[in-house]
Amino acid sequence: MFLHHWNLLVDCFIWMLRYDAQLLSTQEWKDILEGLVTVRGHPNSRTYKRGARLEERLRPALTACNIASIEGVLPVAPELCPEFSVVETHEIVWQVAETGFCFEFAPWTDGRRARSGWINQLGWAAEKLEDRHLYAQQTARLMLGWKTKTHQPTILERANLSAQWTVVQMESLKHAVCRYYTQVFWEFFGRAAVVPLCLEHDLGKEEGEL
């Protein structure tokens, strides 16, 4: 059921990332995957108010995706949901993880032009290293202003230089940014961060790291 609901609404999330990239709460993601995206319950209840906020939040995206109404459509009855293979399930789970990463990261990016890049070039999830490198540089510049207990990789400073990057250097920056991001995320939130599938993260621990 969760997988089917995601497939029905995924175009809306892509639209939201480009035009309305505000964070969704854990409860909102849970409601979305359960198909609880319209008002329900007593008008004075928290459930009703949460449903109303979520419906209002999704409305522009639904309209842009030519979805006239979801009233009575979601949630889909379990017996009407299609079956998914193991491979399809893995692909959808990664889609959910990568979209969650983009929603979390979008507020840190530099303006709407950068946010639109998540869609046009897939950003951090792009297959080509050269495409991901543009986002690695931008991320590194943002990270230079972070105040953290975690040691900041020195290679981040190179992102401010207008120099040519070799493949080895691009790989080094990508690994450094990913490693630093996941470590700082743990430092602040106490849980593992989600990063796109195309990123690699060395799980080896360095001195002073969790």
N, CA, C and O of each residue as an XYZ file, in Angstrom:
840
protein
N       0.836     -1.199      0.000
C       0.000      0.000      0.000
C       0.872      1.252      0.000
O       0.622      2.186     -0.762
N       1.911      1.272      0.867
C       2.799      2.430      0.935
C       3.463      2.680     -0.421
O       3.549      3.820     -0.878
N       3.928      1.605     -1.058
C       4.624      1.723     -2.341
C       3.693      2.258     -3.417
O       4.091      3.089     -4.233
N       2.458      1.784     -3.419
C       1.489      2.221     -4.422
C       1.136      3.697     -4.219
O       1.028      4.448     -5.189
N       0.961      4.104     -2.990
C       0.661      5.509     -2.714
C       1.803      6.402     -3.187
O       1.572      7.477     -3.740
N       3.033      5.951     -2.966
C       4.184      6.727     -3.422
C       4.160      6.874     -4.941
O       4.361      7.974     -5.456
N       3.919      5.792     -5.656
C       3.887      5.854     -7.115
C       2.812      6.798     -7.625
O       3.001      7.464     -8.643
N       1.687      6.861     -6.925
C       0.595      7.732     -7.351
C       0.923      9.207     -7.161
O       0.427     10.055     -7.903
N       1.760      9.518     -6.163
C       2.003     10.917     -5.794
C       3.411     11.423     -6.098
O       3.709     12.588     -5.837
N       4.277     10.580     -6.639
C       5.684     10.954     -6.791
C       5.856     12.198     -7.661
O       6.734     13.013     -7.381
N       5.038     12.371     -8.713
C       5.165     13.563     -9.555
C       4.897     14.841     -8.759
O       5.492     15.885     -9.024
N       4.006     14.747     -7.792
C       3.705     15.910     -6.942
C       4.915     16.304     -6.117
O       5.192     17.492     -5.949
N       5.647     15.306     -5.594
C       6.820     15.607     -4.777
C       7.917     16.253     -5.620
O       8.612     17.159     -5.160
N       8.066     15.777     -6.869
C       9.058     16.374     -7.763
C       8.709     17.837     -8.026
O       9.585     18.702     -8.034
N       7.420     18.103     -8.243
C       6.978     19.489     -8.459
C       7.254     20.325     -7.217
O       7.736     21.453     -7.325
N       6.956     19.787     -6.046
C       7.162     20.520     -4.797
C       8.629     20.837     -4.569
O       8.958     21.910     -4.062
N       9.518     19.917     -4.937
C      10.947     20.160     -4.765
C      11.394     21.365     -5.584
O      12.279     22.117     -5.175
N      10.770     21.535     -6.739
C      11.190     22.633     -7.611
C      10.570     23.966     -7.207
O      11.222     25.006     -7.292
N       9.313     23.937     -6.766
C       8.599     25.194     -6.552
C       8.219     25.462     -5.093
O       7.879     26.595     -4.752
N       8.269     24.462     -4.241
C       7.808     24.643     -2.865
C       8.581     23.721     -1.939
O       7.997     22.908     -1.223
N       9.908     23.856     -1.962
C      10.776     22.912     -1.254
C      10.867     23.227      0.228
O      11.938     23.573      0.729
N       9.751     23.108      0.931
C       9.739     23.253      2.380
C       9.773     21.869      3.006
O       9.297     20.893      2.426
N      10.345     21.804      4.201
C      10.464     20.517      4.874
C       9.095     19.924      5.194
O       8.169     20.638      5.579
N       8.986     18.617      5.030
C       7.813     17.873      5.472
C       8.177     17.176      6.768
O       9.268     16.618      6.886
N       7.291     17.199      7.728
C       7.570     16.550      9.009
C       7.491     15.037      8.870
O       6.948     14.519      7.894
N       8.037     14.338      9.857
C       7.964     12.877      9.862
C       6.511     12.413      9.821
O       6.183     11.460      9.114
N       5.653     13.073     10.566
C       4.239     12.710     10.581
C       3.583     12.954      9.224
O       2.737     12.169      8.794
N       3.967     14.032      8.551
C       3.411     14.315      7.231
C       3.832     13.256      6.219
O       3.017     12.820      5.406
N       5.104     12.833      6.261
C       5.555     11.761      5.379
C       4.787     10.474      5.681
O       4.391      9.756      4.762
N       4.578     10.183      6.954
C       3.843      8.983      7.351
C       2.414      9.029      6.812
O       1.913      8.043      6.272
N       1.765     10.188      6.964
C       0.396     10.335      6.465
C       0.340     10.176      4.951
O      -0.576      9.546      4.422
N       1.317     10.747      4.255
C       1.349     10.651      2.802
C       1.467      9.207      2.347
O       0.718      8.766      1.475
N       2.406      8.466      2.933
C       2.613      7.078      2.526
C       1.434      6.185      2.898
O       1.216      5.146      2.274
N       0.674      6.591      3.916
C      -0.525      5.846      4.278
C      -1.742      6.309      3.482
O      -2.831      5.752      3.618
N      -1.547      7.337      2.646
C      -2.646      7.836      1.837
C      -3.609      8.726      2.586
O      -4.723      8.966      2.120
N      -3.201      9.219      3.740
C      -4.075     10.059      4.571
C      -3.781     11.526      4.282
O      -3.195     12.229      5.106
N      -4.195     11.974      3.104
C      -3.827     13.310      2.647
C      -5.046     14.224      2.492
O      -4.954     15.278      1.861
N      -6.170     13.830      3.057
C      -7.358     14.685      3.059
C      -7.879     14.778      4.493
O      -7.479     14.009      5.367
N      -8.787     15.745      4.715
C      -9.329     15.928      6.064
C     -10.131     14.713      6.492
O     -10.795     14.073      5.676
N     -10.064     14.401      7.777
C     -10.788     13.252      8.335
C     -10.956     13.481      9.829
O     -10.211     14.253     10.433
N     -11.924     12.818     10.415
C     -12.143     12.947     11.842
C     -12.985     14.160     12.189
O     -13.558     14.805     11.311
N     -13.054     14.464     13.468
C     -13.841     15.594     13.971
C     -13.153     16.910     13.599
O     -11.931     17.012     13.711
N     -13.915     17.921     13.157
C     -13.321     19.207     12.741
C     -12.434     19.861     13.795
O     -11.550     20.645     13.450
N     -12.651     19.558     15.063
C     -11.846     20.160     16.123
C     -10.639     19.309     16.527
O      -9.857     19.705     17.392
N     -10.494     18.155     15.907
C      -9.416     17.242     16.289
C      -8.094     17.621     15.618
O      -8.079     18.288     14.583
N      -6.991     17.188     16.220
C      -5.681     17.446     15.635
C      -5.525     16.701     14.308
O      -4.879     17.195     13.383
N      -6.123     15.508     14.223
C      -6.052     14.725     12.991
C      -6.686     15.481     11.829
O      -6.137     15.513     10.728
N      -7.846     16.091     12.081
C      -8.552     16.847     11.053
C      -7.704     18.044     10.607
O      -7.538     18.289      9.412
N      -7.176     18.777     11.578
C      -6.392     19.971     11.258
C      -5.104     19.599     10.505
O      -4.686     20.306      9.588
N      -4.483     18.482     10.903
C      -3.270     18.047     10.213
C      -3.589     17.657      8.772
O      -2.835     17.975      7.853
N      -4.717     16.962      8.584
C      -5.140     16.584      7.245
C      -5.440     17.797      6.382
O      -5.128     17.812      5.192
N      -6.046     18.814      6.982
C      -6.372     20.037      6.240
C      -5.097     20.750      5.797
O      -5.014     21.229      4.666
N      -4.091     20.823      6.694
C      -2.823     21.474      6.343
C      -2.122     20.725      5.221
O      -1.593     21.335      4.292
N      -2.120     19.398      5.312
C      -1.436     18.594      4.307
C      -2.141     18.691      2.961
O      -1.491     18.766      1.919
N      -3.469     18.689      2.984
C      -4.233     18.813      1.745
C      -3.964     20.168      1.088
O      -3.808     20.258     -0.129
N      -3.911     21.209      1.905
C      -3.624     22.544      1.376
C      -2.220     22.616      0.807
O      -1.984     23.259     -0.216
N      -1.286     21.947      1.481
C       0.109     21.940      1.030
C       0.250     21.212     -0.309
O       1.027     21.633     -1.165
N      -0.495     20.129     -0.489
C      -0.391     19.330     -1.705
C      -1.194     19.894     -2.868
O      -0.921     19.567     -4.023
N      -2.180     20.734     -2.579
C      -3.104     21.183     -3.617
C      -2.419     21.789     -4.834
O      -2.746     21.384     -5.949
N      -1.470     22.754     -4.692
C      -0.819     23.311     -5.887
C      -0.095     22.249     -6.716
O      -0.113     22.293     -7.946
N       0.542     21.296     -6.032
C       1.253     20.238     -6.743
C       0.282     19.321     -7.480
O       0.540     18.931     -8.619
N      -0.823     18.979     -6.844
C      -1.832     18.135     -7.487
C      -2.389     18.826     -8.725
O      -2.567     18.195     -9.767
N      -2.665     20.123     -8.609
C      -3.196     20.877     -9.743
C      -2.189     20.913    -10.886
O      -2.554     20.741    -12.049
N      -0.914     21.139    -10.549
C       0.133     21.194    -11.575
C       0.312     19.854    -12.274
O       0.713     19.803    -13.437
N       0.014     18.772    -11.566
C       0.162     17.424    -12.124
C      -1.144     16.909    -12.735
O      -1.277     15.721    -13.029
N      -2.110     17.826    -12.921
C      -3.400     17.487    -13.540
C      -4.180     16.430    -12.762
O      -4.880     15.608    -13.353
N      -4.057     16.457    -11.452
C      -4.847     15.575    -10.596
C      -5.986     16.417    -10.028
O      -5.778     17.243     -9.140
N      -7.192     16.196    -10.553
C      -8.327     17.040    -10.197
C      -8.736     16.868     -8.742
O      -9.035     17.845     -8.054
N      -8.748     15.624     -8.274
C      -9.197     15.367     -6.906
C      -8.651     14.036     -6.409
O      -8.488     13.086     -7.176
N      -8.371     13.987     -5.105
C      -7.949     12.731     -4.486
C      -8.979     12.276     -3.466
O      -8.782     11.282     -2.766
N     -10.075     13.010     -3.390
C     -11.153     12.655     -2.471
C     -11.737     11.305     -2.871
O     -12.202     11.136     -3.998
N     -11.714     10.353     -1.954
C     -12.245      9.024     -2.229
C     -11.292      8.114     -2.979
O     -11.586      6.937     -3.184
N     -10.123      8.665     -3.400
C      -9.129      7.863     -4.138
C      -8.085      7.292     -3.187
O      -7.696      6.129     -3.293
N      -7.639      8.131     -2.254
C      -6.658      7.711     -1.252
C      -7.303      7.705      0.132
O      -8.147      8.554      0.419
N      -6.925      6.770      0.984
C      -6.006      5.655      0.714
C      -6.651      4.573     -0.144
O      -7.864      4.365     -0.115
N      -5.803      3.891     -0.908
C      -6.262      2.793     -1.755
C      -6.438      1.545     -0.901
O      -5.583      1.221     -0.077
N      -7.532      0.859     -1.099
C      -7.782     -0.372     -0.342
C      -6.674     -1.389     -0.620
O      -6.270     -1.550     -1.771
N      -6.173     -2.078      0.413
C      -5.069     -3.031      0.233
C      -5.309     -4.046     -0.875
O      -4.381     -4.397     -1.604
N      -6.555     -4.527     -1.013
C      -6.823     -5.545     -2.025
C      -6.753     -4.994     -3.449
O      -6.707     -5.766     -4.407
N      -6.746     -3.667     -3.597
C      -6.675     -3.048     -4.921
C      -5.260     -2.607     -5.292
O      -5.015     -2.160     -6.412
N      -4.346     -2.734     -4.357
C      -2.963     -2.325     -4.620
C      -2.236     -3.397     -5.431
O      -2.391     -4.586     -5.153
N      -1.444     -2.995     -6.430
C      -0.691     -3.972     -7.221
C       0.448     -4.572     -6.410
O       0.869     -4.010     -5.398
N       0.939     -5.713     -6.861
C       2.085     -6.337     -6.208
C       3.376     -5.785     -6.801
O       3.440     -5.456     -7.985
N       4.401     -5.690     -5.962
C       5.697     -5.184     -6.409
C       6.757     -6.254     -6.204
O       6.779     -6.947     -5.186
N       7.636     -6.373     -7.194
C       8.742     -7.321     -7.063
C       9.760     -6.777     -6.074
O       9.686     -5.620     -5.661
N      10.709     -7.620     -5.699
C      11.757     -7.189     -4.775
C      12.562     -6.044     -5.386
O      12.887     -5.073     -4.703
N      12.881     -6.164     -6.677
C      13.646     -5.123     -7.358
C      12.868     -3.811     -7.387
O      13.426     -2.752     -7.102
N      11.586     -3.875     -7.730
C      10.752     -2.672     -7.762
C      10.647     -2.035     -6.381
O      10.659     -0.812     -6.247
N      10.546     -2.875     -5.361
C      10.466     -2.371     -3.989
C      11.726     -1.629     -3.607
O      11.662     -0.547     -3.023
N      12.889     -2.211     -3.939
C      14.160     -1.555     -3.640
C      14.265     -0.206     -4.358
O      14.728      0.778     -3.782
N      13.831     -0.174     -5.624
C      13.907      1.072     -6.395
C      13.040      2.158     -5.772
O      13.455      3.315     -5.690
N      11.831      1.790     -5.330
C      10.925      2.776     -4.737
C      11.446      3.256     -3.391
O      11.358      4.442     -3.072
N      11.989      2.338     -2.603
C      12.546      2.721     -1.305
C      13.679      3.722     -1.494
O      13.790      4.685     -0.735
N      14.526      3.501     -2.508
C      15.605      4.451     -2.781
C      15.048      5.781     -3.254
O      15.573      6.839     -2.907
N      13.976      5.728     -4.052
C      13.327      6.966     -4.491
C      12.846      7.781     -3.298
O      13.045      8.995     -3.237
N      12.215      7.101     -2.360
C      11.721      7.775     -1.158
C      12.886      8.370     -0.378
O      12.815      9.512      0.075
N      13.967      7.594     -0.220
C      15.129      8.059      0.539
C      15.765      9.277     -0.127
O      16.085     10.256      0.548
N      15.950      9.224     -1.450
C      16.591     10.316     -2.160
C      15.723     11.573     -2.147
O      16.236     12.686     -2.031
N      14.405     11.391     -2.267
C      13.508     12.546     -2.222
C      13.531     13.182     -0.842
O      13.517     14.406     -0.716
N      13.565     12.340      0.203
C      13.673     12.863      1.561
C      14.948     13.664      1.748
O      14.941     14.716      2.387
N      16.043     13.164      1.190
C      17.328     13.867      1.254
C      17.219     15.230      0.579
O      17.695     16.231      1.114
N      16.589     15.270     -0.604
C      16.455     16.525     -1.344
C      15.600     17.533     -0.581
O      15.908     18.725     -0.568
N      14.524     17.057      0.058
C      13.677     17.954      0.837
C      14.448     18.515      2.029
O      14.310     19.694      2.354
N      15.264     17.677      2.686
C      16.041     18.149      3.824
C      17.117     19.127      3.382
O      17.420     20.091      4.085
N      17.698     18.869      2.202
C      18.826     19.669      1.765
C      18.402     20.940      1.037
O      19.167     21.903      0.982
N      17.194     20.955      0.478
C      16.750     22.088     -0.336
C      16.839     23.435      0.379
O      17.257     24.410     -0.245
N      16.463     23.540      1.674
C      16.543     24.850      2.338
C      17.961     25.390      2.453
O      18.145     26.585      2.687
N      18.968     24.532      2.293
C      20.353     24.985      2.408
C      20.904     25.481      1.083
O      21.956     26.119      1.061
N      20.215     25.201     -0.033
C      20.752     25.542     -1.341
C      20.587     27.018     -1.619
O      19.840     27.715     -0.933
N      21.285     27.482     -2.622
C      21.368     28.915     -2.880
C      20.329     29.357     -3.903
O      20.644     29.471     -5.088
N      19.094     29.608     -3.465
C      18.067     30.181     -4.331
C      17.328     29.172     -5.178
O      17.675     27.991     -5.212
N      16.294     29.655     -5.868
C      15.428     28.790     -6.664
C      16.176     28.153     -7.829
O      15.860     27.030     -8.224
N      17.158     28.852     -8.381
C      17.894     28.280     -9.506
C      18.584     26.988     -9.092
O      18.622     26.023     -9.855
N      19.125     26.974     -7.885
C      19.784     25.765     -7.396
C      18.767     24.669     -7.149
O      19.029     23.503     -7.443
N      17.587     25.033     -6.601
C      16.576     24.020     -6.315
C      16.080     23.374     -7.598
O      15.830     22.169     -7.633
N      15.935     24.181     -8.667
C      15.457     23.603     -9.910
C      16.466     22.609    -10.460
O      16.104     21.679    -11.181
N      17.744     22.810    -10.115
C      18.776     21.888    -10.580
C      18.596     20.473    -10.074
O      19.015     19.517    -10.725
N      17.958     20.333     -8.886
C      17.720     18.984     -8.377
C      16.888     18.182     -9.378
O      17.047     16.967     -9.498
N      16.013     18.867    -10.083
C      15.142     18.168    -11.012
C      15.801     18.026    -12.366
O      15.777     16.950    -12.963
N      16.396     19.119    -12.860
C      16.928     19.113    -14.213
C      18.139     18.201    -14.366
O      18.310     17.568    -15.408
N      18.972     18.130    -13.346
C      20.193     17.344    -13.460
C      20.305     16.268    -12.382
O      21.340     15.611    -12.270
N      19.274     16.085    -11.607
C      19.231     15.087    -10.538
C      20.180     15.397     -9.395
O      20.229     14.660     -8.410
N      20.946     16.498     -9.518
C      21.785     16.917     -8.412
C      22.712     15.830     -7.910
O      23.448     15.213     -8.680
N      22.666     15.603     -6.604
C      23.547     14.614     -5.980
C      23.265     13.196     -6.464
O      24.116     12.319     -6.316
N      22.096     12.952     -7.034
C      21.757     11.601     -7.480
C      22.127     11.348     -8.939
O      21.859     10.268     -9.466
N      22.740     12.334     -9.596
C      23.125     12.173    -10.993
C      24.144     11.044    -11.135
O      24.944     10.799    -10.232
N      24.106     10.366    -12.273
C      25.004      9.226    -12.473
C      26.432      9.670    -12.786
O      27.386      9.019    -12.359
N      26.591     10.772    -13.528
C      27.925     11.216    -13.928
C      28.597     12.010    -12.816
O      27.987     12.879    -12.193
N      29.843     11.699    -12.586
C      30.610     12.382    -11.551
C      30.708     13.877    -11.831
O      30.649     14.690    -10.909
N      30.856     14.238    -13.100
C      30.979     15.650    -13.464
C      29.726     16.432    -13.094
O      29.819     17.588    -12.679
N      28.548     15.812    -13.239
C      27.297     16.478    -12.880
C      27.176     16.624    -11.365
O      26.748     17.666    -10.868
N      27.555     15.578    -10.639
C      27.486     15.638     -9.176
C      28.494     16.639     -8.607
O      28.283     17.208     -7.536
N      29.593     16.845     -9.338
C      30.664     17.702     -8.826
C      30.180     19.140     -8.626
O      30.603     19.796     -7.674
N      29.312     19.640     -9.494
C      28.783     20.996     -9.347
C      28.070     21.154     -8.009
O      28.170     22.195     -7.360
N      27.352     20.116     -7.606
C      26.619     20.150     -6.344
C      27.556     19.904     -5.167
O      27.341     20.426     -4.073
N      28.596     19.108     -5.399
C      29.590     18.890     -4.348
C      30.294     20.202     -4.014
O      30.536     20.502     -2.845
N      30.623     20.987     -5.046
C      31.266     22.284     -4.817
C      30.340     23.236     -4.059
O      30.758     23.892     -3.104
N      29.090     23.305     -4.490
C      28.138     24.196     -3.836
C      27.928     23.791     -2.381
O      27.860     24.638     -1.490
N      27.827     22.478     -2.155
C      27.645     21.979     -0.795
C      28.858     22.293      0.064
O      28.728     22.683      1.224
N      30.047     22.117     -0.521
C      31.280     22.394      0.214
C      31.344     23.864      0.640
O      31.776     24.170      1.751
N      30.909     24.779     -0.251
C      30.915     26.206      0.091
C      29.979     26.485      1.262
O      30.302     27.278      2.147
N      28.825     25.833      1.264
C      27.888     25.996      2.373
C      28.479     25.471      3.676
O      28.300     26.065      4.739
N      29.184     24.351      3.576
C      29.731     23.705      4.764
C      30.839     24.525      5.419
O      31.086     24.391      6.617
N      31.501     25.366      4.640
C      32.603     26.166      5.188
C      32.133     27.076      6.314
O      32.934     27.488      7.153
N      30.847     27.392      6.339
C      30.323     28.245      7.396
C      29.764     27.489      8.582
O      29.255     28.104      9.519
N      29.849     26.159      8.563
C      29.308     25.352      9.658
C      30.248     25.394     10.859
O      31.470     25.376     10.708
N      29.666     25.451     12.038
C      30.429     25.372     13.284
C      30.105     24.034     13.941
O      29.026     23.867     14.510
N      31.016     23.100     13.867
C      30.746     21.745     14.349
C      31.919     21.210     15.154
O      33.041     21.706     15.055
N      31.637     20.187     15.954
C      32.695     19.483     16.667
C      33.468     18.582     15.704
O      34.664     18.344     15.875
N      32.768     18.095     14.704
C      33.395     17.234     13.704
C      34.439     18.011     12.914
O      34.198     19.141     12.490
N      35.595     17.399     12.722
C      36.671     18.049     11.976
C      36.238     18.300     10.534
O      35.707     17.406      9.875
N      36.465     19.510     10.052
C      36.075     19.884      8.696
C      37.199     19.534      7.718
O      38.331     19.979      7.906
N      36.913     18.752      6.688
C      37.949     18.371      5.717
C      38.562     19.610      5.047
O      37.836     20.525      4.658
N      39.861     19.640      4.916
C      40.538     20.804      4.339
C      40.231     20.978      2.855
O      40.335     22.085      2.327
N      39.855     19.895      2.179
C      39.595     19.985      0.742
C      38.373     20.855      0.445
O      38.205     21.314     -0.685
N      37.517     21.088      1.447
C      36.335     21.920      1.226
C      36.732     23.337      0.819
O      36.022     23.985      0.051
N      37.854     23.815      1.328
C      38.286     25.178      1.032
C      38.594     25.365     -0.457
O      38.509     26.478     -0.976
N      38.947     24.288     -1.130
C      39.292     24.364     -2.552
C      38.061     24.670     -3.408
O      38.191     25.091     -4.557
N      36.863     24.458     -2.847
C      35.632     24.691     -3.610
C      35.455     26.161     -3.966
O      34.715     26.486     -4.894
N      36.126     27.055     -3.237
C      36.023     28.490     -3.515
C      36.995     28.950     -4.596
O      36.944     30.100     -5.032
N      37.872     28.062     -5.023
C      38.864     28.410     -6.032
C      38.346     28.075     -7.419
O      37.729     27.028     -7.619
N      38.591     28.951     -8.369
C      38.180     28.690     -9.764
C      39.299     27.933    -10.462
O      40.010     28.475    -11.309
N      39.435     26.677    -10.090
C      40.505     25.849    -10.644
C      39.906     24.617    -11.325
O      38.775     24.219    -11.047
N      40.684     24.036    -12.210
C      40.262     22.805    -12.867
C      40.384     21.638    -11.886
O      41.325     21.570    -11.096
N      39.424     20.729    -11.952
C      39.425     19.572    -11.057
C      39.700     18.310    -11.870
O      39.099     18.091    -12.921
N      40.605     17.494    -11.375
C      40.814     16.184    -11.988
C      39.755     15.219    -11.462
O      39.055     15.513    -10.493
N      39.653     14.084    -12.104
C      38.690     13.073    -11.662
C      38.990     12.636    -10.232
O      38.077     12.457     -9.426
N      40.260     12.467     -9.926
C      40.650     12.058     -8.576
C      40.249     13.111     -7.552
O      39.755     12.781     -6.474
N      40.462     14.377     -7.890
C      40.100     15.461     -6.969
C      38.582     15.558     -6.789
O      38.106     15.812     -5.683
N      37.819     15.357     -7.875
C      36.356     15.380     -7.776
C      35.868     14.257     -6.872
O      34.958     14.445     -6.065
N      36.481     13.090     -7.017
C      36.119     11.954     -6.163
C      36.445     12.267     -4.703
O      35.663     11.962     -3.802
N      37.603     12.876     -4.482
C      38.020     13.201     -3.111
C      37.058     14.198     -2.467
O      36.710     14.057     -1.294
N      36.628     15.205     -3.233
C      35.696     16.196     -2.688
C      34.347     15.547     -2.395
O      33.737     15.808     -1.358
N      33.889     14.705     -3.309
C      32.608     14.031     -3.114
C      32.622     13.201     -1.838
O      31.684     13.265     -1.043
N      33.673     12.429     -1.641
C      33.784     11.603     -0.434
C      33.859     12.472      0.821
O      33.234     12.162      1.835
N      34.628     13.562      0.746
C      34.791     14.435      1.908
C      33.472     15.093      2.295
O      33.121     15.150      3.474
N      32.750     15.586      1.302
C      31.467     16.240      1.568
C      30.471     15.247      2.152
O      29.776     15.549      3.122
N      30.407     14.061      1.557
C      29.467     13.049      2.032
C      29.799     12.609      3.450
O      28.919     12.478      4.301
N      31.075     12.385      3.682
C      31.512     11.941      5.014
C      31.223     13.016      6.065
O      30.712     12.718      7.145
N      31.552     14.253      5.741
C      31.344     15.351      6.685
C      29.852     15.566      6.945
O      29.440     15.771      8.087
N      29.051     15.520      5.891
C      27.605     15.721      6.049
C      26.991     14.656      6.954
O      26.247     14.979      7.880
N      27.298     13.396      6.690
C      26.691     12.323      7.476
C      27.154     12.374      8.927
O      26.379     12.081      9.837
N      28.416     12.746      9.147
C      28.932     12.812     10.504
C      28.299     13.969     11.276
O      27.940     13.821     12.444
N      28.163     15.124     10.615
C      27.551     16.292     11.270
C      26.067     16.041     11.516
O      25.520     16.458     12.537
N      25.423     15.359     10.578
C      24.007     15.034     10.757
C      23.828     14.194     12.020
O      22.909     14.428     12.804
N      24.714     13.215     12.210
C      24.654     12.383     13.420
C      24.931     13.235     14.663
O      24.296     13.063     15.703
N      25.879     14.142     14.535
C      26.242     15.001     15.664
C      25.047     15.824     16.146
O      24.857     15.994     17.351
N      24.244     16.333     15.213
C      23.146     17.221     15.571
C      21.832     16.485     15.833
O      21.059     16.896     16.699
N      21.569     15.396     15.093
C      20.257     14.758     15.162
C      20.267     13.375     15.817
O      19.210     12.835     16.142
N      21.460     12.802     16.011
C      21.534     11.511     16.679
C      21.002     10.347     15.875
O      20.661      9.307     16.439
N      20.925     10.508     14.553
C      20.484      9.411     13.688
C      21.222      9.518     12.360
O      21.779     10.562     12.019
N      21.214      8.422     11.625
C      21.944      8.396     10.364
C      21.241      9.237      9.310
O      20.012      9.253      9.239
N      22.020      9.933      8.493
C      21.463     10.722      7.398
C      21.201      9.815      6.206
O      21.805      8.749      6.084
N      20.308     10.235      5.338
C      20.035      9.532      4.091
C      20.733     10.294      2.978
O      20.573     11.509      2.855
N      21.509      9.584      2.167
C      22.192     10.213      1.042
C      21.811      9.469     -0.234
O      21.459      8.291     -0.172
N      21.875     10.140     -1.402
C      21.479      9.498     -2.654
C      22.286      8.254     -2.976
O      23.416      8.089     -2.517
N      21.693      7.396     -3.763
C      22.266      6.097     -4.085
C      23.638      6.198     -4.731
O      24.503      5.358     -4.481
N      23.852      7.225     -5.566
C      25.116      7.328     -6.290
C      26.280      7.772     -5.421
O      27.427      7.761     -5.868
N      25.999      8.158     -4.192
C      27.080      8.575     -3.308
C      27.651      7.381     -2.567
O      26.940      6.426     -2.256
N      28.939      7.448     -2.291
C      29.598      6.406     -1.527
C      30.100      7.016     -0.228
O      30.594      8.144     -0.212
N      29.972      6.274      0.849
C      30.432      6.788      2.135
C      31.301      5.744      2.808
O      30.858      4.629      3.084
N      32.531      6.116      3.064
C      33.470      5.232      3.740
C      33.050      5.094      5.191
O      33.024      6.079      5.929
N      32.723      3.882      5.603
C      32.222      3.674      6.953
C      33.325      3.523      7.988
O      33.046      3.399      9.180
N      34.560      3.532      7.548
C      35.667      3.429      8.493
C      35.691      4.607      9.436
O      35.462      5.738      9.007
N      35.961      4.378     10.713
C      35.946      5.445     11.721
C      37.332      6.053     11.873
O      38.347      5.356     11.883
N      37.340      7.364     11.988
C      38.576      8.050     12.285
C      38.588      8.453     13.749
O      37.559      8.415     14.424
N      39.734      8.830     14.221
C      39.867      9.198     15.629
C      38.909     10.353     15.966
O      38.889     11.379     15.286
N      38.127     10.163     17.018
C      37.215     11.198     17.464
C      35.850     11.142     16.808
O      34.976     11.930     17.168
N      35.626     10.224     15.840
C      34.342     10.134     15.166
C      33.482      9.075     15.826
O      33.985      8.140     16.449
N      32.178      9.238     15.678
C      31.229      8.267     16.254
C      31.212      7.002     15.433
O      30.479      6.067     15.754
